[in-house]
Amino acid sequence: METLSELICKHKQITPQNGELKGVCCLCGKTTTKGYKKKFGANMTKAVEISQGTVICPHCQPLIKLSNELRRSMWLITESEFHKFKKQEAKEVILNLPDKPFYLYLTNTWQQIGWLKMVNRVNYDKNSLICCCLDYDTYFIELETIKELFVLIESLRELKIPKTELENGKLSMHHYQKLETPRETAKQLKKYAGNPVWKLCVYLNE
């Protein structure tokens, strides 16, 4: 499987240009004899992910210029496609992940450069533990668990229960009285409150 940087260059039809420096790439961790000096824009200089390594390799160098595009969109990348999608599509994308290696990046700020954390976070199939990134938060999720949580959230959102109450597990009496099995559901919400995967599922539901 190619690295994220290699795949992006391929899909963007970018031909990497060789530098002259030898060292370890601070983005992908590969050793190179054709690297560039570590030089980043102001929005990247505080990222701890680039503190390691001594150079930027030819394949990672183009990603610096693509940073705005990568951080302002959600995307799924495989060897055959670079699919950017909107928040409204994210749930459908996750429920239909490919049966081949992929990288998955999500965002709720559309500003942070959390894509840096995805450079070496390849998923080899959708049936094992899936790694995705929501800005700087890294999630490890099981598809079956995600499906179950989505079903529960959908049923509660149909009752017009606010996302804030779903996230913190504290239902107002008005919304509590709408539930078919209030005690059981309230107990579930209390259990899920604070769980990052639950929070992610709530965010991805309308």
Residue frames as a rotation matrix with the C-alpha (Angstrom) as fourth column:
MET 1
0.575 0.818 0.000 0.00
0.818 -0.575 0.000 0.00
0.000 0.000 -1.000 0.00
GLU 2
-0.213 -0.626 0.750 1.31
0.580 -0.699 -0.419 3.40
0.786 0.345 0.512 -0.96
THR 3
-0.695 -0.061 -0.716 1.63
0.663 -0.440 -0.606 6.13
-0.278 -0.896 0.347 1.66
LEU 4
0.379 0.868 -0.320 -0.99
0.682 -0.496 -0.538 8.85
-0.625 -0.014 -0.780 1.91
SER 5
0.099 -0.438 -0.894 1.46
-0.324 -0.863 0.387 11.32
-0.941 0.251 -0.227 0.37
GLU 6
-0.874 -0.459 0.161 2.19
-0.042 0.402 0.915 8.99
-0.485 0.792 -0.370 -2.56
LEU 7
-0.349 0.831 0.432 -1.53
0.897 0.430 -0.103 8.44
-0.272 0.351 -0.896 -3.20
ILE 8
0.479 0.532 -0.698 -2.37
0.351 -0.845 -0.403 12.14
-0.804 -0.052 -0.592 -3.10
CYS 9
-0.335 -0.678 -0.654 0.43
-0.456 -0.490 0.742 12.91
-0.824 0.547 -0.145 -5.55
LYS 10
-0.889 0.015 0.457 -0.87
0.343 0.683 0.645 10.16
-0.302 0.730 -0.612 -7.84
HIS 11
-0.023 0.987 0.160 -4.50
0.950 0.072 -0.303 11.30
-0.310 0.145 -0.939 -7.73
LYS 12
0.583 0.179 -0.793 -3.55
0.119 -0.984 -0.134 14.95
-0.804 -0.016 -0.594 -8.11
GLN 13
0.767 -0.363 0.530 -1.19
0.626 0.238 -0.743 14.04
0.143 0.901 0.409 -10.95
ILE 14
0.823 -0.560 0.096 1.70
-0.561 -0.772 0.300 15.68
-0.094 -0.301 -0.949 -9.16
THR 15
0.626 -0.714 -0.313 5.22
0.362 0.622 -0.694 14.63
0.691 0.321 0.648 -10.14
PRO 16
0.887 -0.296 -0.353 7.40
0.287 -0.245 0.926 14.88
-0.361 -0.923 -0.133 -7.00
GLN 17
0.665 -0.719 0.203 10.56
-0.210 -0.440 -0.873 16.91
0.717 0.538 -0.444 -7.44
ASN 18
0.481 -0.552 -0.681 13.75
0.783 0.620 0.051 15.74
0.394 -0.558 0.730 -5.77
GLY 19
0.939 -0.272 0.212 15.54
-0.340 -0.836 0.431 17.82
0.060 -0.477 -0.877 -3.17
GLU 20
0.280 -0.931 -0.234 19.16
-0.284 0.153 -0.947 17.52
0.917 0.332 -0.222 -2.09
LEU 21
-0.178 -0.348 0.921 19.01
-0.952 -0.175 -0.250 16.70
0.248 -0.921 -0.300 1.61
LYS 22
-0.371 -0.014 -0.929 19.46
0.043 0.999 -0.032 13.34
0.928 -0.052 -0.370 3.33
GLY 23
-0.847 0.067 0.528 17.43
-0.530 -0.196 -0.825 12.49
0.048 -0.978 0.202 6.39
VAL 24
-0.741 0.669 -0.052 14.14
0.662 0.716 -0.222 11.17
-0.111 -0.198 -0.974 7.78
CYS 25
-0.538 0.608 0.585 10.92
0.143 -0.618 0.773 12.75
0.831 0.499 0.245 6.55
CYS 26
-0.980 0.141 0.138 9.10
-0.177 -0.316 -0.932 14.54
-0.088 -0.938 0.334 9.37
LEU 27
-0.182 0.976 -0.117 5.72
-0.981 -0.188 -0.042 13.67
-0.063 0.108 0.992 7.85
CYS 28
0.651 0.498 -0.573 5.82
-0.604 0.797 0.007 10.05
0.460 0.341 0.820 6.65
GLY 29
0.629 -0.446 0.638 8.93
-0.523 0.365 0.770 8.87
-0.576 -0.818 -0.004 8.53
LYS 30
0.898 -0.307 0.317 10.67
0.438 0.707 -0.555 7.51
-0.054 0.637 0.769 5.44
THR 31
0.115 -0.937 -0.330 14.42
0.244 -0.295 0.924 7.86
-0.963 -0.187 0.195 4.96
THR 32
0.891 0.209 0.403 15.38
0.439 -0.170 -0.882 9.84
-0.116 0.963 -0.244 1.87
THR 33
-0.223 -0.967 -0.126 18.47
0.773 -0.254 0.582 11.22
-0.594 0.032 0.804 0.15
LYS 34
-0.653 0.076 0.754 16.37
0.619 -0.520 0.588 13.66
0.437 0.851 0.293 -1.87
GLY 35
0.117 0.779 -0.616 14.65
0.991 -0.133 0.020 15.66
-0.066 -0.613 -0.787 0.84
TYR 36
0.091 0.030 0.995 13.89
0.298 -0.955 0.001 19.30
0.950 0.297 -0.096 1.45
LYS 37
-0.911 -0.395 0.120 14.53
0.059 -0.412 -0.909 21.58
0.408 -0.821 0.399 4.40
LYS 38
-0.278 0.831 -0.483 11.78
0.960 0.253 -0.118 21.56
0.024 -0.496 -0.868 7.03
LYS 39
-0.994 0.026 -0.110 9.87
-0.026 -1.000 0.000 24.72
-0.110 0.003 0.994 6.24
PHE 40
-0.398 0.918 -0.002 6.19
0.909 0.394 0.132 25.26
0.122 0.051 -0.991 7.01
GLY 41
-0.240 0.441 0.865 3.60
0.092 -0.877 0.472 28.00
0.966 0.193 0.170 7.04
ALA 42
-0.679 -0.066 0.732 2.45
-0.622 -0.478 -0.620 29.59
0.391 -0.876 0.283 10.27
ASN 43
0.308 0.919 0.245 -0.57
-0.931 0.239 0.276 27.32
0.195 -0.314 0.929 10.58
MET 44
0.763 -0.048 -0.645 1.65
-0.043 0.991 -0.124 24.23
0.645 0.122 0.754 10.74
THR 45
-0.122 -0.970 0.211 4.61
-0.357 -0.155 -0.921 25.28
0.926 -0.188 -0.327 12.85
LYS 46
-0.283 0.057 0.957 2.96
-0.958 -0.052 -0.281 24.30
0.034 -0.997 0.069 16.16
ALA 47
0.723 0.595 -0.351 1.94
-0.608 0.789 0.086 20.81
0.328 0.152 0.932 15.03
VAL 48
0.246 -0.641 0.727 3.74
-0.722 0.379 0.579 18.21
-0.647 -0.667 -0.369 17.14
GLU 49
0.807 0.141 0.574 3.50
0.177 0.869 -0.462 15.75
-0.564 0.474 0.676 14.24
ILE 50
0.839 -0.499 0.217 6.24
0.145 -0.180 -0.973 17.59
0.524 0.848 -0.079 12.35
SER 51
0.683 -0.592 0.429 8.64
-0.721 -0.450 0.528 17.78
-0.119 -0.669 -0.733 15.29
GLN 52
0.370 -0.543 0.754 10.15
0.081 0.827 0.556 14.41
-0.925 -0.145 0.350 14.40
GLY 53
0.551 -0.199 0.810 12.38
0.818 0.323 -0.477 13.87
-0.167 0.925 0.341 11.39
THR 54
-0.160 -0.775 -0.611 14.93
0.453 -0.607 0.652 16.15
-0.877 -0.173 0.449 9.77
VAL 55
-0.950 -0.158 -0.269 13.65
-0.167 -0.471 0.866 16.77
-0.263 0.868 0.421 6.23
ILE 56
0.202 0.979 -0.009 10.54
-0.488 0.092 -0.868 16.65
-0.849 0.180 0.497 4.03
CYS 57
-0.473 -0.408 0.781 10.60
0.362 0.719 0.594 13.92
-0.804 0.563 -0.192 1.39
PRO 58
-0.986 0.009 -0.165 9.68
-0.151 -0.462 0.874 14.61
-0.069 0.887 0.457 -2.28
HIS 59
-0.523 0.847 -0.094 6.22
0.531 0.410 0.741 12.99
0.666 0.338 -0.665 -1.96
CYS 60
0.043 0.539 -0.841 5.31
0.986 -0.160 -0.053 14.86
-0.163 -0.827 -0.538 1.24
GLN 61
-0.810 -0.463 -0.361 6.56
0.413 -0.886 0.210 18.24
-0.417 0.021 0.908 0.02
PRO 62
-0.770 0.547 0.329 3.49
0.093 -0.414 0.906 18.86
0.631 0.728 0.268 -2.24
LEU 63
-0.011 0.823 -0.568 1.14
0.857 0.300 0.418 18.22
0.514 -0.483 -0.709 0.71
ILE 64
-0.551 -0.242 -0.798 2.35
0.683 -0.680 -0.266 21.43
-0.478 -0.693 0.540 2.35
LYS 65
-0.966 0.185 -0.182 0.85
-0.255 -0.809 0.529 23.47
-0.050 0.558 0.829 -0.48
LEU 66
-0.447 0.836 -0.317 -2.29
0.016 0.362 0.932 21.31
0.894 0.412 -0.175 -0.40
SER 67
-0.913 -0.010 -0.409 -2.79
0.398 0.209 -0.893 21.79
0.094 -0.978 -0.187 3.35
ASN 68
-0.733 0.671 -0.113 -5.73
-0.581 -0.703 -0.410 24.19
-0.355 -0.235 0.905 3.00
GLU 69
-0.150 0.679 -0.718 -7.61
-0.797 0.347 0.494 21.79
0.585 0.647 0.490 0.75
LEU 70
-0.457 -0.106 -0.883 -6.88
0.176 0.962 -0.207 18.81
0.872 -0.250 -0.421 3.01
ARG 71
-0.930 0.050 -0.363 -7.97
0.360 -0.054 -0.931 20.52
-0.066 -0.997 0.032 6.22
ARG 72
-0.639 0.717 -0.277 -11.09
-0.621 -0.694 -0.363 22.11
-0.453 -0.060 0.889 4.77
SER 73
0.071 0.680 -0.730 -12.67
-0.877 0.391 0.278 18.93
0.474 0.621 0.624 3.51
MET 74
0.243 0.028 0.970 -13.52
-0.550 0.827 0.114 15.38
-0.799 -0.561 0.217 4.52
TRP 75
0.177 -0.224 -0.958 -11.99
-0.959 0.179 -0.219 12.68
0.220 0.958 -0.184 2.37
LEU 76
0.620 -0.040 0.783 -11.60
-0.163 0.970 0.179 8.99
-0.767 -0.238 0.596 1.68
ILE 77
0.230 -0.638 -0.735 -8.51
-0.972 -0.190 -0.139 7.92
-0.051 0.746 -0.664 -0.24
THR 78
0.659 -0.102 0.746 -7.80
0.041 0.994 0.100 4.52
-0.751 -0.035 0.659 -1.78
GLU 79
-0.432 -0.864 0.256 -5.38
0.300 0.131 0.945 3.42
-0.850 0.486 0.203 -4.49
SER 80
-0.509 0.284 0.813 -8.06
0.861 0.149 0.487 4.12
0.017 0.947 -0.320 -7.09
GLU 81
0.252 0.688 0.681 -9.80
0.603 -0.662 0.446 7.29
0.757 0.298 -0.581 -5.85
PHE 82
-0.906 -0.317 -0.280 -9.56
0.421 -0.618 -0.664 10.52
0.037 -0.720 0.693 -3.87
HIS 83
-0.119 0.975 0.189 -13.14
0.664 -0.064 0.745 11.13
0.738 0.214 -0.640 -2.76
LYS 84
-0.993 -0.098 0.060 -13.89
0.030 -0.727 -0.686 14.42
0.111 -0.680 0.725 -1.01
PHE 85
-0.243 0.964 -0.108 -17.29
0.655 0.245 0.714 14.65
0.715 0.103 -0.691 0.64
LYS 86
-0.317 0.253 0.914 -19.45
-0.484 -0.872 0.074 16.93
0.816 -0.419 0.399 2.76
LYS 87
-0.831 -0.009 0.557 -20.62
-0.543 0.235 -0.806 16.34
-0.123 -0.972 -0.200 6.31
GLN 88
0.142 0.987 0.072 -24.06
-0.902 0.159 -0.401 15.29
-0.407 -0.008 0.913 5.10
GLU 89
0.553 0.007 -0.833 -22.41
-0.602 0.695 -0.394 12.44
0.576 0.719 0.388 3.17
ALA 90
-0.355 -0.881 0.314 -20.04
-0.862 0.179 -0.474 11.31
0.361 -0.439 -0.823 5.93
LYS 91
-0.076 0.414 0.907 -22.40
-0.720 0.606 -0.337 8.83
-0.689 -0.679 0.252 7.53
GLU 92
0.891 0.444 -0.098 -23.11
-0.363 0.565 -0.741 7.13
-0.273 0.695 0.665 4.20
VAL 93
0.329 -0.863 -0.384 -19.39
-0.683 0.063 -0.728 7.00
0.652 0.502 -0.569 3.42
ILE 94
-0.483 -0.538 0.691 -18.61
-0.874 0.334 -0.352 5.29
-0.042 -0.774 -0.632 6.74
LEU 95
0.191 0.659 0.728 -21.42
-0.524 0.695 -0.492 2.77
-0.830 -0.288 0.478 6.31
ASN 96
0.975 0.151 0.162 -20.10
0.061 0.521 -0.852 1.89
-0.213 0.840 0.498 2.85
LEU 97
0.285 -0.951 -0.121 -16.35
-0.719 -0.295 0.629 1.79
-0.634 -0.093 -0.768 3.33
PRO 98
0.425 -0.135 -0.895 -14.42
-0.817 0.369 -0.444 -0.06
0.391 0.919 0.047 0.62
ASP 99
0.942 -0.133 0.307 -13.17
-0.015 0.899 0.437 -3.64
-0.335 -0.417 0.845 0.85
LYS 100
0.417 -0.872 0.257 -9.63
0.707 0.133 -0.694 -2.46
0.571 0.472 0.672 0.18
PRO 101
-0.316 -0.619 -0.719 -7.01
0.933 -0.342 -0.116 -0.29
-0.174 -0.707 0.685 1.94
PHE 102
0.310 0.470 0.826 -8.08
0.572 -0.787 0.233 3.28
0.760 0.400 -0.512 2.63
TYR 103
-0.850 -0.421 -0.315 -7.42
0.519 -0.572 -0.635 6.47
0.087 -0.704 0.705 4.57
LEU 104
0.158 0.971 0.181 -10.35
0.788 -0.234 0.569 8.33
0.595 0.053 -0.802 6.17
TYR 105
-0.863 -0.449 -0.231 -10.31
0.501 -0.704 -0.504 11.93
0.064 -0.551 0.832 7.39
LEU 106
0.243 0.967 0.081 -13.18
0.862 -0.253 0.440 13.89
0.446 -0.037 -0.894 8.97
THR 107
-0.855 -0.510 0.098 -13.46
0.403 -0.770 -0.494 17.41
0.327 -0.383 0.864 10.34
ASN 108
0.237 0.940 -0.247 -15.85
0.964 -0.196 0.179 19.51
0.120 -0.281 -0.952 12.39
THR 109
0.180 -0.236 -0.955 -13.81
0.361 -0.887 0.287 22.71
-0.915 -0.397 -0.075 12.38
TRP 110
0.786 0.045 0.616 -12.80
0.618 -0.041 -0.785 22.77
-0.010 0.998 -0.060 8.69
GLN 111
0.833 -0.491 0.254 -9.70
-0.452 -0.870 -0.198 24.63
0.318 0.050 -0.947 9.87
GLN 112
0.464 -0.693 0.552 -7.35
-0.621 0.190 0.760 22.41
-0.632 -0.696 -0.342 11.87
ILE 113
0.107 -0.546 -0.831 -4.55
-0.927 0.246 -0.282 20.50
0.358 0.801 -0.480 10.19
GLY 114
0.225 0.076 0.971 -5.47
-0.696 0.711 0.106 17.16
-0.682 -0.700 0.213 11.74
TRP 115
0.937 0.112 -0.331 -4.84
-0.333 0.574 -0.748 15.49
0.106 0.811 0.576 8.37
LEU 116
0.033 -0.999 0.000 -1.18
-0.874 -0.029 -0.485 15.33
0.485 0.016 -0.874 9.46
LYS 117
-0.230 -0.075 0.970 -2.15
-0.795 0.589 -0.143 12.52
-0.561 -0.805 -0.195 11.83
MET 118
0.705 0.646 0.294 -3.46
-0.343 0.673 -0.656 10.45
-0.621 0.361 0.695 8.92
VAL 119
0.228 -0.662 -0.714 -0.21
-0.973 -0.139 -0.183 10.21
0.022 0.736 -0.676 6.95
ASN 120
-0.735 -0.558 -0.385 0.53
-0.541 0.825 -0.162 6.70
0.409 0.089 -0.908 8.27
ARG 121
-0.543 0.620 0.567 -2.95
-0.494 0.310 -0.812 5.68
-0.679 -0.721 0.138 9.43
VAL 122
-0.564 0.307 -0.766 -3.89
-0.721 0.268 0.639 3.30
0.401 0.913 0.070 6.66
ASN 123
0.048 0.642 0.765 -6.81
-0.676 0.585 -0.449 0.89
-0.735 -0.495 0.462 7.10
TYR 124
-0.861 -0.493 -0.123 -6.33
-0.429 0.576 0.696 -2.40
-0.272 0.652 -0.708 5.31
ASP 125
-0.655 0.749 -0.100 -9.98
0.388 0.448 0.806 -3.42
0.648 0.489 -0.584 5.36
LYS 126
-0.335 0.626 0.704 -13.30
-0.586 -0.724 0.364 -2.29
0.738 -0.291 0.609 6.84
ASN 127
0.544 0.628 -0.556 -13.88
-0.055 0.688 0.724 -5.38
0.837 -0.364 0.409 8.97
SER 128
-0.158 -0.631 -0.760 -11.06
0.881 0.257 -0.397 -4.85
0.445 -0.732 0.515 11.44
LEU 129
0.234 0.183 -0.955 -10.66
0.740 -0.671 0.052 -1.91
-0.631 -0.719 -0.293 13.81
ILE 130
0.371 -0.003 0.929 -11.04
0.813 -0.482 -0.327 1.21
0.448 0.876 -0.176 11.67
CYS 131
-0.282 -0.519 -0.807 -8.86
0.761 -0.633 0.141 4.25
-0.584 -0.575 0.574 12.28
CYS 132
0.255 0.297 0.920 -10.14
0.773 -0.634 -0.010 7.65
0.580 0.714 -0.391 11.28
CYS 133
-0.687 -0.539 -0.487 -9.28
0.717 -0.609 -0.339 11.17
-0.114 -0.582 0.805 12.31
LEU 134
0.541 0.789 0.291 -11.64
0.768 -0.605 0.213 14.01
0.344 0.108 -0.933 13.23
ASP 135
0.752 -0.451 0.481 -9.29
-0.431 -0.888 -0.160 16.98
0.500 -0.087 -0.862 13.17
TYR 136
-0.252 -0.949 0.190 -6.74
-0.795 0.092 -0.600 16.14
0.552 -0.302 -0.777 15.91
ASP 137
0.032 0.335 0.942 -8.85
-0.824 0.542 -0.164 13.41
-0.566 -0.771 0.294 17.51
THR 138
-0.642 -0.292 -0.709 -8.01
-0.655 0.689 0.310 9.87
0.398 0.663 -0.633 16.42
TYR 139
0.203 0.813 0.546 -10.78
-0.910 0.363 -0.202 7.26
-0.363 -0.455 0.813 16.60
PHE 140
-0.902 -0.339 -0.267 -10.58
-0.408 0.872 0.270 3.49
0.142 0.353 -0.925 16.46
ILE 141
-0.161 0.971 0.175 -14.01
-0.874 -0.058 -0.482 2.12
-0.458 -0.231 0.858 15.65
GLU 142
-0.834 0.052 0.549 -15.71
0.217 0.946 0.239 -1.14
-0.507 0.319 -0.801 14.74
LEU 143
-0.884 0.461 -0.082 -18.16
-0.282 -0.383 0.880 -0.88
0.374 0.800 0.469 11.87
GLU 144
-0.304 0.806 -0.508 -20.83
0.568 0.582 0.583 -2.99
0.765 -0.112 -0.634 13.58
THR 145
-0.356 0.109 -0.928 -20.67
0.872 -0.317 -0.372 -0.80
-0.335 -0.942 0.018 16.68
ILE 146
-0.937 -0.030 -0.349 -21.01
-0.083 -0.949 0.305 2.32
-0.341 0.315 0.886 14.54
LYS 147
-0.686 0.718 -0.117 -24.09
-0.002 0.159 0.987 0.87
0.728 0.678 -0.107 12.82
GLU 148
-0.157 0.623 -0.767 -25.75
0.903 0.405 0.144 0.13
0.400 -0.669 -0.626 16.17
LEU 149
-0.517 -0.105 -0.849 -25.06
0.607 -0.745 -0.277 3.61
-0.604 -0.659 0.449 17.51
PHE 150
-0.983 0.163 -0.090 -26.35
-0.177 -0.671 0.720 5.24
0.057 0.723 0.688 14.34
VAL 151
-0.414 0.879 -0.237 -29.65
0.428 0.418 0.801 3.36
0.803 0.231 -0.549 14.65
LEU 152
-0.076 0.345 -0.935 -30.12
0.992 -0.065 -0.105 4.54
-0.097 -0.936 -0.338 18.24
ILE 153
-0.714 -0.275 -0.644 -29.22
0.299 -0.951 0.075 8.13
-0.633 -0.138 0.761 17.41
GLU 154
-0.905 0.411 0.109 -31.52
0.003 -0.250 0.968 8.19
0.425 0.877 0.225 14.39
SER 155
-0.148 0.903 -0.404 -34.48
0.764 0.364 0.533 7.10
0.628 -0.229 -0.743 16.51
LEU 156
-0.050 0.071 -0.996 -33.78
0.885 -0.458 -0.077 9.79
-0.462 -0.886 -0.040 19.08
ARG 157
-0.895 -0.302 -0.329 -33.21
0.120 -0.872 0.475 12.52
-0.430 0.386 0.816 16.53
GLU 158
-0.642 0.743 0.191 -36.58
0.377 0.089 0.922 11.67
0.668 0.664 -0.337 14.98
LEU 159
0.258 0.703 -0.663 -38.04
0.946 -0.044 0.321 12.71
0.197 -0.710 -0.676 18.34
LYS 160
0.531 -0.117 0.839 -36.29
0.154 -0.961 -0.231 16.08
0.833 0.252 -0.492 17.96
ILE 161
0.857 -0.331 -0.395 -33.96
0.425 0.020 0.905 15.44
-0.291 -0.943 0.158 20.88
PRO 162
0.836 -0.536 -0.116 -31.06
-0.540 -0.768 -0.343 17.94
0.095 0.350 -0.932 20.63
LYS 163
0.480 -0.751 -0.454 -27.54
0.166 0.586 -0.793 16.70
0.861 0.306 0.406 19.98
THR 164
-0.293 -0.614 0.733 -26.30
-0.618 -0.464 -0.635 18.44
0.730 -0.639 -0.243 23.10
GLU 165
0.294 0.490 0.821 -28.55
-0.940 0.302 0.157 16.26
-0.171 -0.818 0.550 25.27
LEU 166
0.960 -0.006 -0.281 -27.48
-0.089 0.942 -0.325 13.13
0.267 0.337 0.903 23.42
GLU 167
0.172 -0.985 -0.025 -23.81
-0.055 0.016 -0.998 13.97
0.984 0.173 -0.051 23.90
ASN 168
-0.554 -0.442 0.705 -23.97
-0.653 -0.295 -0.698 14.74
0.516 -0.847 -0.125 27.62
GLY 169
-0.673 0.292 -0.680 -26.59
0.352 0.934 0.052 12.08
0.650 -0.204 -0.732 28.41
LYS 170
-0.809 0.391 -0.439 -28.79
0.321 -0.332 -0.887 14.53
-0.492 -0.859 0.143 30.29
LEU 171
-0.576 0.681 0.453 -32.32
0.611 -0.011 0.792 14.59
0.544 0.733 -0.409 28.92
SER 172
-0.831 0.433 0.349 -34.74
-0.539 -0.784 -0.310 17.36
0.139 -0.445 0.884 29.75
MET 173
-0.587 0.677 0.443 -38.07
-0.021 0.534 -0.845 16.19
-0.809 -0.506 -0.299 31.20
HIS 174
0.248 0.689 -0.681 -39.78
-0.717 -0.343 -0.607 17.33
-0.652 0.639 0.409 28.02
HIS 175
-0.029 -0.345 -0.938 -37.66
-0.915 0.386 -0.113 15.01
0.402 0.855 -0.327 25.87
TYR 176
-0.908 -0.284 0.308 -37.57
-0.403 0.789 -0.463 12.24
-0.112 -0.544 -0.831 28.47
GLN 177
-0.244 0.921 0.304 -41.35
-0.302 0.225 -0.926 11.97
-0.921 -0.318 0.223 28.27
LYS 178
0.283 0.306 -0.909 -41.16
-0.945 -0.072 -0.319 11.41
-0.163 0.949 0.269 24.51
LEU 179
-0.645 -0.713 -0.274 -39.28
-0.749 0.661 0.045 8.13
0.149 0.234 -0.961 24.88
GLU 180
0.270 0.719 -0.641 -40.98
-0.538 0.665 0.519 4.79
0.799 0.204 0.566 24.42
THR 181
0.623 -0.188 -0.759 -38.71
0.634 0.690 0.349 3.19
0.458 -0.699 0.550 27.05
PRO 182
0.742 -0.264 0.616 -37.49
-0.283 -0.957 -0.069 6.23
0.607 -0.123 -0.785 29.00
ARG 183
0.758 -0.466 0.457 -35.58
-0.468 0.100 0.878 4.51
-0.455 -0.879 -0.142 31.81
GLU 184
0.549 -0.539 0.638 -33.76
0.589 0.792 0.162 2.10
-0.593 0.287 0.752 29.51
THR 185
0.565 -0.300 0.768 -32.88
0.655 -0.403 -0.639 4.79
0.502 0.865 -0.031 26.96
ALA 186
0.815 -0.254 0.520 -31.79
-0.442 -0.854 0.276 7.28
0.374 -0.455 -0.808 29.63
LYS 187
0.698 -0.568 0.436 -29.54
-0.122 0.506 0.854 4.59
-0.706 -0.649 0.284 31.08
GLN 188
0.496 -0.489 0.718 -27.99
0.853 0.430 -0.296 3.99
-0.164 0.759 0.630 27.65
LEU 189
0.666 -0.197 0.719 -27.33
0.238 -0.858 -0.455 7.69
0.707 0.475 -0.524 27.13
LYS 190
0.837 -0.365 0.407 -25.72
-0.535 -0.398 0.745 8.00
-0.110 -0.842 -0.529 30.52
LYS 191
0.576 -0.630 0.521 -23.43
0.344 0.765 0.545 5.08
-0.741 -0.134 0.657 29.65
TYR 192
0.383 -0.394 0.836 -22.43
0.917 0.053 -0.395 6.59
0.111 0.918 0.381 26.30
ALA 193
0.982 0.025 0.185 -21.95
0.011 -0.997 0.073 10.16
0.187 -0.070 -0.980 27.56
GLY 194
0.521 -0.852 0.053 -18.28
-0.635 -0.346 0.690 11.08
-0.570 -0.393 -0.721 27.30
ASN 195
0.193 -0.422 0.886 -17.51
0.464 0.835 0.296 8.21
-0.864 0.354 0.357 24.93
PRO 196
-0.417 -0.436 -0.798 -15.61
-0.370 -0.720 0.587 9.75
-0.830 0.540 0.139 21.97
VAL 197
-0.967 0.096 0.234 -17.04
0.249 0.524 0.814 7.27
-0.045 0.846 -0.531 19.45
TRP 198
-0.069 0.987 -0.144 -20.57
0.953 0.023 -0.303 8.11
-0.296 -0.158 -0.942 20.60
LYS 199
0.129 0.046 -0.991 -19.78
0.103 -0.994 -0.033 11.80
-0.986 -0.098 -0.133 20.25
LEU 200
-0.834 -0.483 -0.268 -18.48
-0.243 -0.115 0.963 11.17
-0.496 0.868 -0.021 16.73
CYS 201
-0.715 0.621 0.321 -21.68
0.697 0.594 0.402 9.33
0.059 0.511 -0.858 15.75
VAL 202
0.195 0.789 -0.583 -23.86
0.744 -0.506 -0.436 12.09
-0.639 -0.349 -0.686 17.14
TYR 203
-0.224 -0.400 -0.889 -21.89
-0.205 -0.872 0.444 14.66
-0.953 0.282 0.114 15.16
LEU 204
-0.962 -0.266 -0.063 -22.25
-0.124 0.221 0.967 12.72
-0.243 0.938 -0.246 11.91
ASN 205
-0.401 0.896 0.191 -26.03
0.913 0.408 0.005 12.38
-0.074 0.176 -0.982 12.23
GLU 206
-0.667 0.257 0.700 -28.32
0.120 -0.890 0.440 15.17
0.736 0.377 0.562 11.12
